[in-house]
Amino acid sequence: MARSHAPAELRRFDPDATVRVGVAAGFATCVVYAVLVAAPLPDSPAVFLAASMGPLLGAASWGLREFLSIHRRSLSSDLAAASNAIAGAIVTAMFLVQIAVKDATGDSPGADLKAVWLGLDVAWDVYIGLGTLLFAISALTHPRLGRAFAVSGVLIAVSLLGLNLASFPTPPADDGLVDVGPLVGVWYLAVVIAMFRSLGWARAQVAAGTAAGGPPSV
C-alpha cells in the first residue's frame, strides 16, 4: 500500500480551531448538564440531551487540552482529557439508565435499581474529579489561567474525590456531607469563559509558533 505524501500540516489539527470548538462545546456542556439535573423533561429531549453529554464533554476537554498545550505540552493535560472523555461516557450511561429505570418503574424505583445509577454516579465523579485535578495542575504555569485556577481546581477535585469515596455508595449530600459537584461545574464554566476571552491570545500564539517554524499541535 502506497504511503500518503500529504504535507504534515494537513495531517494535524488546527490548534486555534480546536480551542474554538472546545469553547463552544464547553458552554454547551455546562448548559446541557444544568438542564438535565435541574429541569424535569419529557423522555425524548431528555434522552437527546443525555446522549449529547459524552461527546460534548469530550470535545470540550480536548479543546482545553489544546489550549493548555499552546503554552506547554504536558502529560497531565493529555491524561486529563482522556479521563474526562471516560467521565463523559459514564455520565451519559448514568442519565440514560435513570431515564430507562424511571420509565419502567415510575417515580419510585427499588433500592436495587437505584443502586445501579448511584454506582455510575460515583464512577462519573471519580473520573471527572481526576480529570479536573490533572487539568488544574496543568493550569498552574499557564499565562491565561495560572495559580488561581490551579489551586481552586485542585481543592475542588480533591474534595469531590474524597467525599464521594468516603460516603460510597450513598451520595455525599444524602450522608450529611457537602455535594461538591456544582463547584466542579462552576470551575469549568470559569475556565471556558477564560478560554473565550483568550481566543485572540491563542490565535497569536499559534501564528507566532507557525511563523517560527514550529508545527501545529497534534
N, CA, C and O of each residue as an XYZ file, in Angstrom:
872
protein
N       0.849     -1.195      0.000
C       0.000      0.000      0.000
C       0.886      1.247      0.000
O       1.823      1.357      0.790
N       0.570      2.190     -0.907
C       1.386      3.397     -1.013
C       1.142      4.304      0.171
O       0.015      4.424      0.651
N       2.207      4.946      0.646
C       2.087      5.880      1.765
C       1.580      7.227      1.292
O       1.840      7.641      0.162
N       0.854      7.906      2.166
C       0.389      9.253      1.851
C       1.544     10.246      1.959
O       2.333     10.205      2.903
N       1.624     11.132      0.978
C       2.672     12.164      0.995
C       2.073     13.546      1.241
O       2.661     14.553      0.848
N       0.909     13.601      1.887
C       0.290     14.892      2.194
C       1.170     15.665      3.153
O       1.823     15.064      4.007
N       1.204     16.996      3.034
C       2.007     17.801      3.954
C       1.629     17.519      5.393
O       0.476     17.207      5.691
N       2.611     17.631      6.296
C       2.380     17.333      7.710
C       1.275     18.195      8.282
O       0.514     17.741      9.136
N       1.173     19.468      7.809
C       0.170     20.369      8.363
C      -1.250     19.854      8.120
O      -2.156     20.123      8.909
N      -1.443     19.102      7.008
C      -2.763     18.603      6.681
C      -3.139     17.385      7.507
O      -4.297     16.966      7.514
N      -2.168     16.818      8.198
C      -2.416     15.633      8.992
C      -2.532     15.969     10.474
O      -2.585     15.074     11.318
N      -2.572     17.261     10.786
C      -2.663     17.698     12.176
C      -3.883     18.577     12.371
O      -4.370     19.212     11.435
N      -4.373     18.602     13.618
C      -5.459     19.506     13.955
C      -4.945     20.936     13.982
O      -3.785     21.187     14.307
N      -5.816     21.864     13.639
C      -5.506     23.283     13.781
C      -5.762     23.659     15.238
O      -6.909     23.616     15.682
N      -4.718     24.030     15.999
C      -4.923     24.315     17.430
C      -5.935     25.426     17.668
O      -6.753     25.327     18.583
N      -5.893     26.484     16.859
C      -6.813     27.596     17.062
C      -8.257     27.137     16.886
O      -9.121     27.476     17.694
N      -8.518     26.368     15.835
C      -9.875     25.864     15.603
C     -10.291     24.893     16.701
O     -11.450     24.883     17.115
N      -9.353     24.079     17.174
C      -9.662     23.114     18.232
C     -10.058     23.822     19.520
O     -10.978     23.387     20.213
N      -9.367     24.913     19.843
C      -9.712     25.682     21.042
C     -11.103     26.288     20.891
O     -11.885     26.289     21.842
N     -11.418     26.803     19.703
C     -12.737     27.399     19.485
C     -13.848     26.359     19.616
O     -14.892     26.628     20.211
N     -13.619     25.188     19.065
C     -14.593     24.105     19.227
C     -14.729     23.738     20.704
O     -15.832     23.486     21.188
N     -13.603     23.709     21.416
C     -13.633     23.404     22.837
C     -14.436     24.418     23.631
O     -15.167     24.052     24.551
N     -14.306     25.693     23.281
C     -15.077     26.738     23.971
C     -16.571     26.539     23.730
O     -17.367     26.580     24.668
N     -16.951     26.322     22.460
C     -18.368     26.118     22.154
C     -18.911     24.874     22.853
O     -20.000     24.899     23.425
N     -18.137     23.785     22.801
C     -18.577     22.550     23.458
C     -18.622     22.714     24.973
O     -19.478     22.130     25.637
N     -17.703     23.507     25.520
C     -17.690     23.734     26.956
C     -18.929     24.460     27.432
O     -19.546     24.062     28.420
N     -19.300     25.527     26.730
C     -20.525     26.240     27.094
C     -21.739     25.311     26.966
O     -22.615     25.296     27.831
N     -21.777     24.535     25.873
C     -22.903     23.626     25.650
C     -22.977     22.559     26.750
O     -24.065     22.212     27.210
N     -21.819     22.044     27.167
C     -21.796     21.029     28.220
C     -22.376     21.574     29.517
O     -23.179     20.910     30.172
N     -21.967     22.781     29.885
C     -22.475     23.394     31.122
C     -23.990     23.562     31.078
O     -24.673     23.294     32.066
N     -24.521     24.006     29.932
C     -25.966     24.219     29.799
C     -26.715     22.892     29.839
O     -27.714     22.755     30.544
N     -26.221     21.907     29.072
C     -26.906     20.611     28.997
C     -26.929     19.934     30.366
O     -27.960     19.399     30.772
N     -25.807     19.951     31.076
C     -25.757     19.296     32.384
C     -26.711     19.981     33.369
O     -27.418     19.316     34.127
N     -26.721     21.315     33.348
C     -27.606     22.049     34.259
C     -29.070     21.734     33.968
O     -29.864     21.572     34.894
N     -29.430     21.647     32.692
C     -30.821     21.346     32.328
C     -31.191     19.932     32.756
O     -32.275     19.713     33.297
N     -30.300     18.969     32.520
C     -30.588     17.581     32.879
C     -30.768     17.408     34.390
O     -31.610     16.630     34.836
N     -29.976     18.134     35.163
C     -30.028     17.993     36.614
C     -31.215     18.752     37.217
O     -31.849     18.274     38.158
N     -31.507     19.924     36.675
C     -32.451     20.830     37.338
C     -33.870     20.788     36.788
O     -34.822     21.059     37.519
N     -34.024     20.451     35.506
C     -35.337     20.599     34.880
C     -35.928     19.239     34.506
O     -35.272     18.460     33.815
N     -37.165     18.935     34.951
C     -37.840     17.706     34.501
C     -38.209     17.833     33.028
O     -38.825     18.815     32.614
N     -37.824     16.829     32.242
C     -38.041     16.887     30.804
C     -38.795     15.653     30.329
O     -38.694     14.593     30.946
N     -39.549     15.777     29.242
C     -40.109     14.576     28.603
C     -38.973     13.663     28.121
O     -37.827     14.093     27.989
N     -39.310     12.417     27.866
C     -38.278     11.427     27.541
C     -37.438     11.798     26.321
O     -36.212     11.700     26.362
N     -38.080     12.217     25.249
C     -37.334     12.444     24.003
C     -36.250     13.497     24.149
O     -35.100     13.216     23.812
N     -36.558     14.711     24.638
C     -35.482     15.681     24.823
C     -34.486     15.261     25.892
O     -33.300     15.567     25.774
N     -34.939     14.568     26.932
C     -34.022     14.122     27.985
C     -33.012     13.122     27.421
O     -31.821     13.200     27.722
N     -33.491     12.185     26.604
C     -32.594     11.195     26.000
C     -31.610     11.882     25.057
O     -30.424     11.553     25.048
N     -32.097     12.831     24.269
C     -31.211     13.545     23.340
C     -30.114     14.290     24.099
O     -28.940     14.206     23.739
N     -30.497     15.015     25.147
C     -29.508     15.772     25.913
C     -28.543     14.840     26.635
O     -27.342     15.106     26.683
N     -29.059     13.749     27.196
C     -28.189     12.798     27.884
C     -27.175     12.197     26.921
O     -26.000     12.052     27.259
N     -27.628     11.848     25.722
C     -26.727     11.260     24.737
C     -25.668     12.248     24.253
O     -24.593     11.846     23.809
N     -25.976     13.542     24.341
C     -25.019     14.550     23.872
C     -23.939     14.874     24.902
O     -22.910     15.452     24.553
N     -24.160     14.511     26.167
C     -23.221     14.898     27.221
C     -21.818     14.343     26.986
O     -20.833     15.070     27.118
N     -21.725     13.056     26.637
C     -20.416     12.449     26.438
C     -19.610     13.116     25.339
O     -18.483     13.547     25.582
N     -20.171     13.215     24.111
C     -19.434     13.884     23.035
C     -19.085     15.336     23.343
O     -17.988     15.792     23.022
N     -20.015     16.065     23.966
C     -19.743     17.468     24.278
C     -18.610     17.609     25.288
O     -17.713     18.433     25.112
N     -18.655     16.794     26.357
C     -17.595     16.872     27.365
C     -16.260     16.453     26.776
O     -15.230     17.045     27.098
N     -16.262     15.434     25.913
C     -15.023     15.021     25.269
C     -14.426     16.118     24.398
O     -13.222     16.370     24.450
N     -15.274     16.777     23.590
C     -14.791     17.859     22.729
C     -14.309     19.047     23.551
O     -13.288     19.654     23.230
N     -15.044     19.381     24.615
C     -14.639     20.495     25.474
C     -13.301     20.214     26.140
O     -12.456     21.103     26.246
N     -13.108     18.987     26.585
C     -11.869     18.626     27.273
C     -10.689     18.609     26.296
O      -9.581     19.006     26.659
N     -10.918     18.155     25.068
C      -9.850     18.186     24.073
C      -9.471     19.627     23.741
O      -8.294     19.934     23.554
N     -10.460     20.505     23.667
C     -10.161     21.908     23.417
C      -9.370     22.529     24.547
O      -8.453     23.314     24.305
N      -9.718     22.184     25.801
C      -8.959     22.691     26.947
C      -7.543     22.140     26.939
O      -6.590     22.861     27.235
N      -7.405     20.879     26.605
C      -6.070     20.277     26.487
C      -5.235     21.024     25.445
O      -4.049     21.274     25.659
N      -5.860     21.380     24.314
C      -5.129     22.100     23.269
C      -4.783     23.513     23.724
O      -3.699     24.017     23.428
N      -5.703     24.151     24.443
C      -5.462     25.498     24.969
C      -4.258     25.496     25.906
O      -3.414     26.389     25.834
N      -4.177     24.506     26.774
C      -3.031     24.388     27.673
C      -1.758     24.045     26.915
O      -0.679     24.525     27.261
N      -1.878     23.213     25.879
C      -0.700     22.769     25.133
C      -0.105     23.860     24.259
O       1.063     23.774     23.880
N      -0.889     24.890     23.931
C      -0.334     26.006     23.162
C       0.808     26.649     23.937
O       1.810     27.075     23.363
N       0.634     26.708     25.264
C       1.705     27.247     26.105
C       2.785     26.207     26.375
O       3.974     26.455     26.173
N       2.341     25.023     26.842
C       3.313     23.962     27.142
C       2.595     22.624     27.148
O       1.625     22.426     27.880
N       3.085     21.712     26.324
C       2.513     20.365     26.284
C       2.887     19.619     27.562
O       4.037     19.668     27.998
N       1.913     18.926     28.163
C       2.203     18.190     29.384
C       1.424     16.884     29.401
O       0.339     16.780     28.828
N       1.997     15.896     30.065
C       1.324     14.610     30.206
C       0.047     14.755     31.021
O      -0.939     14.068     30.756
N       0.059     15.638     32.003
C      -1.120     15.792     32.865
C      -2.339     16.272     32.073
O      -3.451     15.807     32.324
N      -2.153     17.188     31.126
C      -3.296     17.655     30.346
C      -3.783     16.578     29.384
O      -4.982     16.484     29.120
N      -2.868     15.763     28.853
C      -3.274     14.649     27.994
C      -4.109     13.645     28.784
O      -5.162     13.203     28.322
N      -3.634     13.289     29.976
C      -4.358     12.333     30.815
C      -5.687     12.918     31.298
O      -6.676     12.198     31.433
N      -5.703     14.224     31.554
C      -6.948     14.877     31.987
C      -8.014     14.779     30.907
O      -9.170     14.473     31.200
N      -7.630     15.039     29.653
C      -8.595     14.953     28.556
C      -9.122     13.528     28.415
O     -10.311     13.326     28.171
N      -8.238     12.540     28.568
C      -8.671     11.142     28.481
C      -9.623     10.794     29.623
O     -10.643     10.138     29.409
N      -9.288     11.236     30.836
C     -10.137     10.957     31.993
C     -11.511     11.590     31.835
O     -12.521     10.964     32.155
N     -11.558     12.827     31.343
C     -12.846     13.488     31.162
C     -13.670     12.849     30.050
O     -14.899     12.830     30.119
N     -12.997     12.323     29.024
C     -13.724     11.626     27.964
C     -14.405     10.379     28.522
O     -15.547     10.081     28.171
N     -13.703      9.650     29.393
C     -14.307      8.492     30.052
C     -15.461      8.943     30.949
O     -16.516      8.309     30.981
N     -15.252     10.047     31.681
C     -16.313     10.590     32.531
C     -17.551     10.917     31.704
O     -18.674     10.672     32.145
N     -17.354     11.466     30.509
C     -18.488     11.794     29.652
C     -19.282     10.562     29.254
O     -20.512     10.588     29.227
N     -18.569      9.478     28.944
C     -19.269      8.237     28.596
C     -20.052      7.703     29.789
O     -21.169      7.208     29.638
N     -19.454      7.809     30.986
C     -20.128      7.283     32.182
C     -21.355      8.112     32.537
O     -22.394      7.555     32.890
N     -21.247      9.438     32.449
C     -22.396     10.263     32.837
C     -23.532     10.109     31.835
O     -24.702     10.193     32.210
N     -23.201      9.883     30.556
C     -24.241      9.590     29.580
C     -24.956      8.294     29.952
O     -26.185      8.225     29.928
N     -24.172      7.263     30.296
C     -24.771      5.991     30.721
C     -25.627      6.181     31.964
O     -26.710      5.605     32.063
N     -25.154      6.983     32.910
C     -25.908      7.208     34.144
C     -27.264      7.850     33.860
O     -28.290      7.400     34.369
N     -27.263      8.906     33.043
C     -28.521      9.586     32.746
C     -29.479      8.670     31.987
O     -30.676      8.650     32.276
N     -28.960      7.911     31.017
C     -29.826      7.028     30.238
C     -30.387      5.907     31.105
O     -31.541      5.514     30.931
N     -29.585      5.383     32.043
C     -30.081      4.367     32.975
C     -31.183      4.958     33.848
O     -32.207      4.309     34.061
N     -30.998      6.167     34.355
C     -32.033      6.813     35.169
C     -33.343      6.934     34.397
O     -34.413      6.618     34.918
N     -33.247      7.394     33.148
C     -34.453      7.574     32.335
C     -35.143      6.238     32.090
O     -36.363      6.126     32.212
N     -34.341      5.218     31.740
C     -34.918      3.903     31.450
C     -35.563      3.286     32.683
O     -36.650      2.714     32.595
N     -34.897      3.399     33.842
C     -35.442      2.831     35.074
C     -36.735      3.543     35.472
O     -37.706      2.892     35.859
N     -36.751      4.855     35.382
C     -37.959      5.596     35.763
C     -39.102      5.314     34.798
O     -40.262      5.302     35.209
N     -38.798      5.087     33.524
C     -39.840      4.710     32.576
C     -40.448      3.362     32.947
O     -41.653      3.151     32.811
N     -39.593      2.456     33.416
C     -40.058      1.097     33.724
C     -40.746      1.000     35.069
O     -41.616      0.150     35.257
N     -40.371      1.859     36.013
C     -40.863      1.706     37.386
C     -41.664      2.893     37.893
O     -42.212      2.832     38.993
N     -41.745      3.955     37.133
C     -42.376      5.170     37.637
C     -41.380      5.960     38.460
O     -40.171      5.808     38.287
N     -41.871      6.795     39.348
C     -41.000      7.654     40.148
C     -40.521      6.989     41.431
O     -39.904      7.646     42.269
N     -40.792      5.705     41.598
C     -40.385      5.021     42.826
C     -39.605      3.740     42.508
O     -40.094      2.641     42.770
N     -38.402      3.870     41.949
C     -37.611      2.671     41.660
C     -37.150      2.009     42.946
O     -36.966      2.674     43.966
N     -36.967      0.705     42.893
C     -36.492     -0.019     44.057
C     -35.049      0.327     44.375
O     -34.325      0.864     43.537
N     -34.639      0.012     45.599
C     -33.281      0.341     46.035
C     -32.235     -0.353     45.189
O     -31.154      0.194     44.969
N     -32.545     -1.584     44.697
C     -31.571     -2.309     43.884
C     -31.333     -1.626     42.554
O     -30.197     -1.552     42.087
N     -32.403     -1.123     41.934
C     -32.245     -0.415     40.659
C     -31.593      0.951     40.862
O     -30.745      1.368     40.073
N     -31.989      1.627     41.909
C     -31.401      2.940     42.188
C     -29.906      2.825     42.460
O     -29.140      3.735     42.141
N     -29.488      1.691     43.056
C     -28.068      1.489     43.342
C     -27.238      1.431     42.080
O     -26.050      1.754     42.103
N     -27.852      1.020     40.964
C     -27.111      0.941     39.697
C     -26.648      2.323     39.277
O     -25.474      2.523     38.966
N     -27.585      3.294     39.267
C     -27.151      4.618     38.820
C     -26.351      5.362     39.886
O     -25.577      6.263     39.563
N     -26.534      4.989     41.160
C     -25.683      5.602     42.181
C     -24.230      5.154     42.009
O     -23.306      5.939     42.223
N     -24.029      3.888     41.621
C     -22.670      3.433     41.335
C     -22.084      4.152     40.141
O     -20.916      4.541     40.160
N     -22.882      4.335     39.101
C     -22.419      5.088     37.936
C     -22.136      6.544     38.297
O     -21.209      7.156     37.767
N     -22.944      7.088     39.203
C     -22.743      8.469     39.639
C     -21.369      8.639     40.295
O     -20.664      9.612     40.027
N     -20.995      7.690     41.154
C     -19.691      7.773     41.803
C     -18.570      7.561     40.786
O     -17.539      8.229     40.855
N     -18.765      6.637     39.845
C     -17.748      6.428     38.811
C     -17.542      7.702     37.986
O     -16.410      8.050     37.650
N     -18.630      8.390     37.663
C     -18.551      9.664     36.942
C     -17.785     10.702     37.765
O     -16.942     11.426     37.237
N     -18.088     10.765     39.057
C     -17.401     11.723     39.923
C     -15.904     11.415     40.035
O     -15.083     12.330     40.088
N     -15.552     10.120     40.072
C     -14.138      9.749     40.160
C     -13.377     10.212     38.922
O     -12.301     10.798     39.035
N     -13.931      9.951     37.747
C     -13.204     10.302     36.522
C     -13.204     11.807     36.253
O     -12.196     12.353     35.805
N     -14.332     12.487     36.525
C     -14.333     13.939     36.316
C     -13.469     14.611     37.376
O     -12.842     15.636     37.110
N     -13.434     14.031     38.586
C     -12.564     14.573     39.629
C     -11.096     14.425     39.270
O     -10.309     15.355     39.448
N     -10.726     13.244     38.759
C      -9.339     13.034     38.352
C      -8.966     13.943     37.195
O      -7.880     14.521     37.188
N      -9.868     14.078     36.200
C      -9.596     14.973     35.076
C      -9.449     16.413     35.516
O      -8.575     17.131     35.032
N     -10.307     16.838     36.437
C     -10.231     18.212     36.954
C      -8.921     18.437     37.698
O      -8.280     19.474     37.531
N      -8.528     17.481     38.507
C      -7.265     17.587     39.243
C      -6.080     17.740     38.292
O      -5.212     18.586     38.508
N      -6.045     16.926     37.248
C      -4.924     16.969     36.302
C      -4.947     18.247     35.465
O      -3.894     18.820     35.186
N      -6.128     18.696     35.065
C      -6.220     19.970     34.332
C      -5.770     21.127     35.226
O      -5.079     22.034     34.764
N      -6.159     21.097     36.497
C      -5.770     22.164     37.416
C      -4.256     22.215     37.583
O      -3.668     23.296     37.617
N      -3.629     21.054     37.685
C      -2.171     21.008     37.782
C      -1.529     21.599     36.528
O      -0.542     22.330     36.616
N      -2.089     21.283     35.370
C      -1.552     21.807     34.107
C      -1.731     23.306     33.989
O      -0.964     23.969     33.291
N      -2.755     23.863     34.676
C      -3.048     25.296     34.561
C      -2.102     26.162     35.371
O      -2.086     27.380     35.192
N      -1.309     25.566     36.259
C      -0.518     26.349     37.219
C       0.388     27.368     36.541
O       0.449     28.518     36.976
N       1.090     26.973     35.491
C       2.051     27.877     34.840
C       1.495     28.518     33.570
O       2.218     29.217     32.860
N       0.202     28.281     33.279
C      -0.370     28.826     32.051
C      -0.603     30.325     32.207
O      -1.164     30.750     33.218
N      -0.186     31.146     31.226
C      -0.291     32.601     31.387
C      -1.720     33.133     31.421
O      -1.943     34.241     31.908
N      -2.699     32.370     30.916
C      -4.081     32.841     30.900
C      -4.946     32.200     31.989
O      -6.105     32.576     32.161
N      -4.394     31.251     32.711
C      -5.110     30.620     33.815
C      -4.334     30.851     35.104
O      -4.680     31.742     35.878
N      -3.298     30.069     35.344
C      -2.406     30.366     36.449
C      -2.840     29.825     37.798
O      -3.653     28.905     37.893
N      -2.270     30.427     38.847
C      -2.377     29.892     40.207
C      -3.821     29.833     40.713
O      -4.203     28.858     41.361
N      -4.617     30.847     40.431
C      -5.989     30.865     40.961
C      -6.789     29.666     40.452
O      -7.469     28.997     41.231
N      -6.710     29.394     39.158
C      -7.422     28.245     38.600
C      -6.803     26.942     39.102
O      -7.522     25.982     39.378
N      -5.486     26.901     39.221
C      -4.817     25.674     39.656
C      -5.193     25.319     41.091
O      -5.604     24.191     41.367
N      -5.056     26.267     41.992
C      -5.317     25.986     43.407
C      -6.796     25.655     43.627
O      -7.120     24.677     44.300
N      -7.685     26.463     43.064
C      -9.117     26.201     43.253
C      -9.518     24.867     42.635
O     -10.316     24.130     43.214
N      -8.966     24.549     41.456
C      -9.292     23.284     40.809
C      -8.819     22.082     41.607
O      -9.541     21.094     41.735
N      -7.606     22.165     42.145
C      -7.083     21.062     42.961
C      -7.945     20.863     44.205
O      -8.300     19.732     44.536
N      -8.280     21.942     44.891
C      -9.089     21.832     46.113
C     -10.468     21.240     45.824
O     -10.951     20.385     46.567
N     -11.092     21.695     44.750
C     -12.418     21.189     44.395
C     -12.343     19.712     44.011
O     -13.169     18.909     44.445
N     -11.348     19.361     43.196
C     -11.234     17.977     42.732
C     -10.940     17.019     43.879
O     -11.537     15.945     43.962
N     -10.026     17.402     44.761
C      -9.695     16.539     45.904
C     -10.905     16.384     46.823
O     -11.163     15.294     47.335
N     -11.641     17.464     47.030
C     -12.853     17.390     47.862
C     -13.890     16.472     47.222
O     -14.510     15.659     47.907
N     -14.077     16.602     45.922
C     -15.043     15.756     45.212
C     -14.684     14.279     45.358
O     -15.535     13.455     45.693
N     -13.424     13.955     45.104
C     -12.981     12.566     45.195
C     -13.104     12.044     46.624
O     -13.637     10.957     46.849
N     -12.613     12.815     47.579
C     -12.622     12.359     48.969
C     -14.019     12.142     49.510
O     -14.288     11.117     50.137
N     -14.921     13.097     49.276
C     -16.270     12.997     49.822
C     -17.059     11.854     49.187
O     -17.787     11.139     49.876
N     -16.912     11.682     47.866
C     -17.658     10.615     47.199
C     -17.163      9.237     47.593
O     -17.964      8.316     47.755
N     -15.867      9.083     47.747
C     -15.339      7.785     48.151
C     -15.638      7.500     49.615
O     -15.854      6.350     49.997
N     -15.651      8.554     50.440
C     -15.922      8.361     51.865
C     -17.373      7.968     52.120
O     -17.647      7.191     53.035
N     -18.304      8.492     51.327
C     -19.720      8.230     51.573
C     -20.285      7.092     50.725
O     -21.455      6.737     50.872
N     -19.472      6.519     49.843
C     -19.955      5.476     48.929
C     -20.657      4.348     49.695
O     -20.155      3.924     50.736
N     -21.804      3.848     49.212
C     -22.475      4.191     47.951
C     -23.502      5.320     48.081
O     -24.165      5.669     47.105
N     -23.633      5.885     49.275
C     -24.583      6.979     49.465
C     -23.983      8.283     48.945
O     -22.828      8.578     49.251
N     -24.736      9.083     48.162
C     -24.220     10.385     47.726
C     -23.866     11.253     48.925
O     -24.554     11.189     49.944
N     -22.817     12.059     48.834
C     -22.401     12.881     49.984
C     -23.528     13.724     50.574
O     -23.646     13.824     51.795
N     -24.353     14.330     49.730
C     -25.423     15.193     50.225
C     -26.445     14.410     51.044
O     -27.074     14.968     51.943
N     -26.620     13.111     50.738
C     -27.571     12.281     51.479
C     -26.943     11.651     52.714
O     -27.618     10.962     53.479
N     -25.655     11.888     52.904
C     -24.936     11.300     54.027
C     -24.476     12.367     55.019
O     -23.576     12.133     55.827
N     -25.106     13.540     54.946
C     -24.761     14.620     55.862
C     -23.502     15.373     55.483
O     -22.976     16.141     56.288
N     -23.001     15.160     54.245
C     -21.792     15.838     53.779
C     -22.164     16.881     52.726
O     -23.342     17.170     52.516
N     -21.163     17.434     52.078
C     -21.374     18.504     51.105
C     -21.273     17.939     49.697
O     -20.385     17.136     49.411
N     -22.177     18.355     48.817
C     -22.107     17.990     47.403
C     -21.240     19.016     46.675
O     -21.643     20.164     46.487
N     -20.052     18.589     46.270
C     -19.102     19.498     45.624
C     -19.340     19.572     44.114
O     -18.732     20.393     43.428
N     -20.228     18.711     43.597
C     -20.460     18.663     42.155
C     -20.731     20.016     41.511
O     -20.127     20.327     40.484
N     -21.627     20.840     42.082
C     -21.870     22.151     41.462
C     -20.616     23.020     41.361
O     -20.478     23.792     40.413
N     -19.697     22.902     42.331
C     -18.459     23.685     42.264
C     -17.583     23.249     41.089
O     -16.880     24.064     40.493
N     -17.633     21.962     40.764
C     -16.892     21.482     39.599
C     -17.436     22.152     38.337
O     -16.674     22.607     37.485
N     -18.768     22.205     38.232
C     -19.376     22.864     37.080
C     -19.028     24.336     37.007
O     -18.753     24.858     35.927
N     -19.037     25.016     38.155
C     -18.685     26.442     38.176
C     -17.226     26.631     37.767
O     -16.903     27.569     37.039
N     -16.339     25.739     38.235
C     -14.916     25.850     37.876
C     -14.732     25.709     36.367
O     -13.999     26.486     35.755
N     -15.389     24.729     35.773
C     -15.248     24.547     34.320
C     -15.874     25.701     33.550
O     -15.356     26.106     32.509
N     -16.975     26.227     34.051
C     -17.575     27.390     33.387
C     -16.604     28.563     33.413
O     -16.451     29.262     32.412
N     -15.946     28.784     34.552
C     -14.955     29.864     34.643
C     -13.791     29.619     33.684
O     -13.280     30.555     33.069
N     -13.376     28.362     33.559
C     -12.293     28.034     32.632
C     -12.716     28.322     31.195
O     -11.942     28.887     30.423
N     -13.935     27.938     30.832
C     -14.422     28.166     29.471
C     -14.510     29.665     29.183
O     -14.166     30.106     28.086
N     -14.963     30.442     30.152
C     -15.014     31.900     29.964
C     -13.606     32.459     29.764
O     -13.395     33.323     28.913
N     -12.641     31.965     30.549
C     -11.257     32.409     30.390
C     -10.725     32.020     29.014
O      -9.997     32.797     28.396
N     -11.076     30.837     28.526
C     -10.657     30.433     27.181
C     -11.275     31.336     26.126
O     -10.604     31.753     25.182
N     -12.564     31.637     26.291
C     -13.245     32.513     25.334
C     -12.575     33.884     25.284
O     -12.382     34.441     24.204
N     -12.223     34.422     26.437
C     -11.575     35.730     26.493
C     -10.135     35.673     25.969
O      -9.525     36.708     25.698
N      -9.600     34.455     25.831
C      -8.208     34.297     25.405
C      -8.087     33.813     23.963
O      -7.001     33.413     23.542
N      -9.182     33.842     23.196
C      -9.117     33.332     21.824
C      -8.109     34.125     20.984
O      -7.385     33.548     20.173
N      -8.066     35.442     21.178
C      -7.089     36.248     20.451
C      -5.665     35.872     20.822
O      -4.797     35.777     19.955
N      -5.427     35.660     22.106
C      -4.102     35.229     22.569
C      -3.729     33.896     21.947
O      -2.604     33.719     21.479
N      -4.675     32.949     21.939
C      -4.392     31.628     21.374
C      -4.052     31.733     19.890
O      -3.115     31.089     19.418
N      -4.809     32.541     19.157
C      -4.542     32.705     17.725
C      -3.163     33.300     17.500
O      -2.436     32.869     16.605
N      -2.798     34.292     18.312
C      -1.487     34.927     18.165
C      -0.359     33.953     18.492
O       0.668     33.943     17.813
N      -0.541     33.139     19.522
C       0.486     32.173     19.896
C       0.684     31.129     18.807
O       1.816     30.763     18.487
N      -0.417     30.650     18.238
C      -0.316     29.661     17.160
C       0.359     30.260     15.940
O       1.207     29.621     15.317
N      -0.022     31.506     15.592
C       0.589     32.166     14.438
C       2.076     32.387     14.651
O       2.879     32.196     13.737
N       2.441     32.793     15.867
C       3.857     33.024     16.162
C       4.647     31.716     16.091
O       5.766     31.687     15.578
N       4.062     30.641     16.606
C       4.752     29.359     16.547
C       4.906     28.843     15.139
O       5.943     28.273     14.799
N       3.881     29.034     14.299
C       3.958     28.612     12.915
C       4.984     29.426     12.150
O       5.738     28.888     11.338
N       5.011     30.738     12.413
C       5.973     31.599     11.731
C       7.404     31.251     12.111
O       8.329     31.412     11.314
N       7.575     30.768     13.347
C       8.916     30.407     13.811
C       9.330     29.009     13.365
O      10.441     28.559     13.645
N       8.422     28.327     12.667
C       8.766     27.009     12.154
C       8.272     25.864     13.004
O       8.527     24.702     12.691
N       7.557     26.178     14.092
C       7.040     25.107     14.943
C       5.786     24.514     14.328
O       4.948     25.254     13.813
N       5.638     23.195     14.367
C       4.465     22.556     13.786
C       3.240     22.733     14.670
O       3.378     22.903     15.882
N       2.061     22.698     14.098
C       0.856     22.728     14.916
C       0.809     21.538     15.846
O       1.414     20.500     15.576
N       0.084     21.691     16.949
C      -0.047     20.584     17.902
C      -0.874     19.472     17.302
O      -1.747     19.712     16.468
N      -0.595     18.250     17.732
C      -1.377     17.121     17.253
C      -2.620     16.976     18.101
O      -3.426     16.076     17.866
